[in-house]
Amino acid sequence: MSGTSAVPTEGAAARKRGSIRGSAPHVLIIVQNLPVPLDRRVWLECQALIARGYHVSVICPKGPGDPARQHIDGVDIYKYDPAPDAEGLLGFAWEFAYSWVRTALLSLKVWKDRPFDIIQACNPPDTYWALARLWRPRGVKFVFDHHDLNPELFVSRFGEPDGLLKRMELAGLRWLERRSFRAADRIISTNESYKSVAVRRGGRQPEHVSVVRSGPDTQQMRPIYPANPRPEDGIELVYLGIMGPQDGVDQVLLVVDELVHRRGRTNVTATLLGFGDCLDDLKKQATDLGLDDHVTFTGRVDRAAIAEYLSRADIGLCPDLATPLNNLSTMNKTMEYMSYGLPAVSFDLLETRVSGGDALIYAPSSDIPAFADAVEKLIDDPELRLALGRKARERVASQLDWRPQAEVYVDVFDEVSGFTQPGPAVPDRGPASPKDAAGRRFVDLDDDAEFDRYLLARRATEPTPMRTGFPVALTPTAATIVEAPALIPA
């Protein structure tokens, strides 16, 4: 991107932009850590902008089997081959540099197709402020969508630095974070803890930072009658999310080991939905603990499979340990469990309490017996599972739903661009369908008696016929690895 020929000249830009100025602004969203529409938050943001009249393009890495160009639901998606998995400082530096250059080159392609007015960069990493600076002379504004605290992530994974190199790495991350904050015309934070970081470390005024929580669209994310209910005499635990070193998924295996081998709960199974750097190590750990008959690793799963598993499970698990990152981060999995009326147990984290309130049970961080006690309490008390499941669904629908968040999100772009179009950021889709896209019946949430019955049984009153072609295998075996097109991360 260096040199005068890399970016269109001011005069050429003005002439091209004149063809769209006065109509809808064009927003270019940059994502590096996940493909789109796999990234649930980013995809909801795209749809909110489209609903309010904006043009939207996305640059992101390819997922397995993805084409280089896609047009989905009004969004133009430009994709590049992802860098190889990184290891060590040099590996991460190469990944960031490679992704930055590929993104910069694609931004030229996007501009050629339709000049853009605003760049939204989603971290990690905190490097795309530099690209936004290169486009600024062409009148392009910069919105920083702050997803992760990278300095806290570094400390959570590697501990407080005790050598010169590690201290320099941490200082570099803090410098990049400050550059992102200070280059942005506006900042979007996922919660109040992140907003306080933008104000304190970024030196920004509070009115320049808007909190947009990653709440689910609860009209779409709601329980269905599962096509393959768990055995009536079984108890099914579930984990949904990425499986990295900071996610604590190994704690799930330790809890299941405690329940099955030390407390004799041989009817307990656990389904772990997701993928990540630690997946192979977790599979080996499960085998070493003798849990092959009790733990299922699904690998990458799609939205239909997520609805199936979260609708049939009895208890959700939030094993994220109390680290500098996790304590301040909002866990999407918590709100997704709540959307499906699923009672859950979590290690006690500041922002998880903000999301879950009194709809979750909390255990001290890393205390496996205490976590297992909480799970056993739910196993032995169906009425408590009912009460927490109902409370969770009510809380997420009334306080955490994406709709009001979408209005705040689009308002940021209206303020930056000066453009506005009346109407909701999440349009009313009319009467809700009684079935989902996979043909499974939704639970009637307005029928209190039936909703209560479902929360206790997690199944239909009559067996639900298996829909042919359903994309997941549901037999509990640790060898089961299901590869489907998408995972909603948590």
Steps between C-alpha positions, in 0.01 A plus 500: 500500500799733498553748217265734318368236262374255764191704594294701248591868483284755675356628173421154371352404835278807503372426152425137583347577837279759340309217337384372839517804730155631576372144502592222739851497650714194446651329808798267466532260795835329563520175697811282539432233761184340351327467164169676440213417542649259755574793733154545654555851636640633174225339297230656719677835456501457122131424495419801723685734263329349195160541667568871550602564141880468505709312244723246677812312393716270713862389469584183696689170472345202326343216693529140375365481145415871480524682165698822461184706444151462645185711498275395788187683615616828349860482629799481265768277657862500378708211637867406498680173580585507872857489621630169641451444872747716689742391772725733696572869454627470142204284402247750632690791341490321165128424537417862583718640219365252242136567596557877504649502149227273360236721659665817366508360146136395522406846627622632162274248328203606714570868424513425127164323519339766721685773692442473875431775753579323829734220605401293802787288632428221746786382720699284559755601386540872570672577169236633261515856631800536269291401197228742607763776523607433140141540383428809712628755241221366273241605757451151645399492867609231748283314752682260735286204612683390816447122542800395709750636752823384337737604783280307747489206259882494494523502881224237529682261266863561601487659846657826608816550288820419690757564228595783267353337188162429661487851646568642155226283348247621757609861453455457125145372547416796723643739241291345221191518720556873567546565128166329428319705763653831396464452123127425525228756432277290725551188713251219555558292817337169582434589866556769763830344611639534148367856477688591818821368340442717190454806724783424744768349275391651173451851632159530332200697620211280621264653242727366223456141622171311457423168669345247261464163672515180295148396591321232297195559285265316734218486246722280285708331772240307700442138601376237259381147569819304426496244224718270713415548871750369752408171674228552761720360777803707399633842592667694221745784560604730216780745418486738202794707384855532381754262654812709562744506793307781671156337472533246782342210311731258681303592814192341344684169472615523861141565612368203301779283644399612851132424436544166324801340669492648850130557558357212300289712262536252216191634319674834435625584152653821367490636146772751409409712198783685333854500373828674573868461577436267794254256339749217442647538849152494652411180313815337633426623852150349481647165397762513775224568755298201374214722378463378143151363577391822670637785286417594141713744302295624204762720337363776278119513502235716333210698646252215451722266703553762771123536538468122525766457768402798714133404483558142613767557767420529871781730622734747328862538610703822515852382598687826431746555785541833679780660298564868422329447163208278598399702803430804283362322193143419407464132412262444210442142609333622820235694312453223245431246775251747647326540162424129501372503858802297606609524866875541527792489741787747469819588675442832673600783262409867517346538153339155507304615806395810305360275226367213706386674818313255722414271208833312534675311778857613572801314639840636608747506212694172448313328788403175326317343801295818546413510130402131514289573811307763305445260209383228741262746662336557163500128417320416825254790491290507180288783642814713537591425138149611404519821703844597370415407141191719505684783674786477248268523200308793649820687584665459161183597313422804714847637579761355264324470163683625190220734387571797728874439455456522122341844533799628701737344248343662194472835682883506516518484120222755458701741716825435316351518149221755547270254322175373648211290377189438709407151605612230741853361486348152539179488294196318628478183295129457563333204670756250625519173310405193705805318360866579448692470173575133575129421540503459880219651705574800719387477862202730559646748747161665552349178636632506858394144581658354186817706541535370857442143383764539232754649743465191719504241221697679222297307244161497324204318654513261205819378332616745232571323170861524390522746211693343216818676412545657844869595507614356831567164656380485858640176634712571812848391404823689535598389151207685341633805313232677297612743234222741402530849357491732797535543873355788700789588727473583865 
